[in-house]
């Protein structure tokens, strides 16, 4: 399915470390969905590819360089803070190591989540669902080339 022309596209990154922990960021108080936990993500700029948007957003939000972009894990739709239809496309991303997180002004904290940790609150139901499905299919959280999810969220081929 091709997103509607007027739809805003968000590229989301599931970044895991060598121990299979997932990086989560907490939004700043003055941002859309203040204090919510999320994965690094941001809009795809006009003329920018999804891959370039992922690389740029990961660099801007956590100061890391993307080494490899894995398969799309899932997508979901929502209305942005301005009421614009938005679709987030979420990919598993492998970054250069060691990963030293340097937060942008959009976020106030970060944490690493394992498959046995409770999902922090507040967090959107869509993000919770993707995290649960990710750890269900990949209990060790490791980057897998060519793997994909299936389940409650629409899965798109890379």
N, C-alpha and C positions, 0 to 999 in steps of 0.2 A: 504494500500500500504506500502510495506517495503522499507525504504530508500536504495539506492544503497550502496554497500559495501564501495566504495571509497568516499561516500558523508560524509561531516562533519555535525554533528548534534549539534544544539544549543538549549539549554533549556531556555525559556523566562518566566518571572514571572510578571503577573499583580498583583501588591500588592495594595490593597485599605485599607484606614483607616476606623475608625468607622463612619466617615461622608460620606463615599462613594467616597472619592477623590482617584485618581490614582497616584501612584508614578512614576515620570519620572526622568531620569538621563541624564545629558549632558556630552557627551564624551569629553575627554581632547584633547588639540590641537595636541598632538603627536600620537593619536590613529587613527585606521582605521575610516573613516567617521568623521573627526574632527568636534567638536562643535555640532554634531547631537544629538537630543533628542531621547531617547529610553527607554524601560523598562529594568530592571535588566535582564541580560542574559549572557550566556557563553557556551563554548563547553562542550560536554559530553566526559569525558575522557575514554580511553580504559578500558573496564571491569566495568564501572560505570553505574548504572541505571539512568534513567531520573529523578526519585525522588531524588536520592542522588545528582545528578548534580544540580537540582534546589535548594536543601538545601545548598549545598556548595557555589553556585554562589550568592545566596541572602546573605549568611553570609559574603562572601568576598567583595561584592560590596556595601552593605548598612549596614553591621554589625547587621543584624536581624536574628532571629531564626524562621524558618518555623514551624507553628503549624499544618497546614493542607494544602494539595494540592487538589484543586478542579478539575473540568473537564478541558480538553483541550479546549481552545477557538478557536484556529485556527493554521494553519501552512502556511509558505510560503518559497519559494526557491529563492536563489540568489547566486552570485559568491562572494567569500570572497575576501579580499584585495590581496591575493596571487593567485586568480583565481580558487580556489577549489570550486566545487559544494557544496552548503551548504543548509540545511533545518533547519529553526527555528520552534520549537514546543512551543507554548505559552499556559500557564496554569494560571488560577486564583489561587492565593496563599494567604493564611491567615497566618499572622505573629503574634508572641507574641506581646502584647501591654503593656505599651506604646511603640510605635516604635520611637526610636531616631536614625535618619539616620547618619551613619558614612561612608562617601564616601571612596572608594579605590582610588589609583592613576590613575585608568583608567577614572575617571570622575572628572569634575570640579565644577558641580553644580547639584542641584536637585530642583524639584518643585512638588507640588500637583496639579493635574488637576481635575476640576469638569466637569460634563456633559454640563455646559453652558460656560466654558472657551474656548477661541480660542486655537487650537492646536499650540504649539510653533514651530518655524522654526529655523534651518532646521530639517527635519524629513523625513524618507523614506516614500514613498507612501504606502508600505505594512503596516507599523506601524500605519500610519494615518487611514487606512481602518479598521484595527482591533480595534482601539480605538473608531472610529465612531460606528461600529457595536456593540461593547461592551456596550456603553452608550445608544444606541438605544434599545437594549434588556433589559438593566438594568439601567434605568434612575437614580436610586438612587445609583448605583455603589456598592451595598452591595454584600458580598460574598453569593453565593447561592449553596447549595449542589445539585449536579446532574443536574444543568442547563447546557445548551449548546447553541452555536451560530449556525446560518446558514446564508448563504449569499454568498458574493463574494469570500470568502476564503474557502479552503477545510477544512472541519471539520473532525477530527478524534475522535473516541471514546476513552475514557481513559482506 
